[in-house]
């Protein structure tokens, strides 16, 4: 089930995202966020979390934002496919 989400980038120095259900990874060069049934990748440098509320699904990152893009999570293959595929 898809949930509503949005993100706003301000002057490539800050990104605010709502509708986040999980933070899959984070370091100073990027964040991978679960939003609905997809993932939002944020890449950059010197990234820090300046606001975080998992109760409301909000995160704010500051630093040098280079890109924000969606990816479709990889589906795990069945045991049958891994053995004989």
C-alpha positions in Angstrom: 0.0 0.0 0.0 1.4 3.4 -1.0 1.5 6.1 1.5 1.6 9.8 0.7 5.0 11.5 0.9 6.8 14.6 -0.3 10.2 16.2 -0.2 11.5 19.7 -0.5 15.0 20.8 -1.3 16.1 24.3 -0.3 19.1 25.8 -2.1 20.8 22.3 -2.3 21.7 22.7 1.4 18.6 21.2 3.1 16.1 18.5 2.3 12.9 17.9 4.2 11.0 14.6 3.7 7.7 13.5 5.1 6.0 10.1 4.8 9.2 8.3 5.9 8.4 4.9 7.4 12.0 3.7 7.8 15.6 4.9 7.5 17.4 2.1 5.7 20.9 3.6 5.8 22.6 6.9 6.5 26.1 8.3 6.5 27.7 11.7 5.6 27.4 10.9 1.9 23.9 9.6 1.6 20.6 8.4 3.0 18.3 5.7 1.9 14.7 6.3 3.1 11.7 4.0 2.8 8.7 6.1 1.6 5.6 4.2 0.8 6.4 1.2 -1.4 9.5 2.7 -2.8 12.8 4.1 -1.6 14.2 7.6 -1.8 18.0 8.0 -2.2 19.6 11.3 -1.1 23.2 11.7 -2.0 25.6 14.5 -1.1 28.4 15.4 1.3 28.7 16.5 4.9 25.1 15.3 5.5 23.7 15.5 9.0 20.3 14.8 10.4 18.9 18.1 11.8 15.3 16.9 12.5 13.9 13.4 12.9 10.5 12.2 14.0 9.6 8.6 13.1 6.2 9.1 14.8 5.3 11.6 12.2 7.5 10.3 9.5 9.6 13.4 9.1 13.3 13.9 8.5 15.4 16.9 7.7 19.0 16.6 6.4 21.4 19.5 5.9 24.7 19.5 4.0 25.6 19.6 0.3 22.6 17.9 -1.5 23.7 16.5 -4.8 20.7 14.3 -5.8 17.4 12.9 -4.6 16.0 10.0 -6.6 13.6 7.1 -6.3 14.5 3.4 -6.6 12.4 0.4 -6.5 13.4 -2.1 -3.8 14.8 -5.4 -5.1 12.4 -8.2 -4.6 14.0 -11.3 -3.1 13.9 -14.3 -5.4 12.2 -17.5 -4.3 14.3 -20.4 -3.2 13.2 -22.3 -6.4 14.5 -19.4 -8.6 17.8 -19.2 -6.7 18.4 -22.9 -7.0 17.3 -23.4 -10.6 17.0 -19.9 -12.1 
